[in-house]
Amino acid sequence: MAETVDRDFIRLLNENMGIAVKISRLYFNGCNLDREDALQEMMFQLWKSYPQFKRGSKFSTWMYSVCLNTALTFRRKQSKSDTISIDEEHERLASPSQETGFEDELNRLNLAISTLSPVNKAVILLYLDEMSYDEIASVIGISRSNVSVRLVRIKKELELKMKPF
């Protein structure tokens, strides 16, 4: 029985691994070591909480929820020990990319998203992954109408950040 659960978990995890990778890139884009540590912590938390996974919901929705909560907790713990100033972070985000074309635009969008609040990052990530407003509300723990309002504000904020100087 336990072997079947293990195989099911590993299969579902492999099918949805992109979720954890996206979240770790979004919340820990400055340092590969932090990203790897956060990803490892997400895997541990997923494994630990898998027995509580309710089969009535989609695995991907549950995985987003666990990974986002883990990333936020990991980030909070990390920020207590970080000494990087706001000016250094702004300088890193504002540095010009060496990429061109589509990749440049994608990098600019990722940088703009990385400046959002943790909750807004999660909302836009889920939206970009084409989750419904109800699914986003369920994962984040806010109302459907709050998702709608936040998305309008996030899109405006990103539009302003993406405008050329």
Secondary structure, DSSP 8 states (H G I E B T S, - for coil): -HHHHHHHHHHHHHHTHHHHHHHHHHH--S-HHHHHHHHHHHHHHHHHHGGG--TTS-HHHHHHHHHHHHHHHHHHHHHHH----HHHHHHHHHS--S--HHHHHHHHHHHHHHTS-HHHHHHHHHHHTT--HHHHHHHHTS-HHHHHHHHHHHHHHHHHHHS--
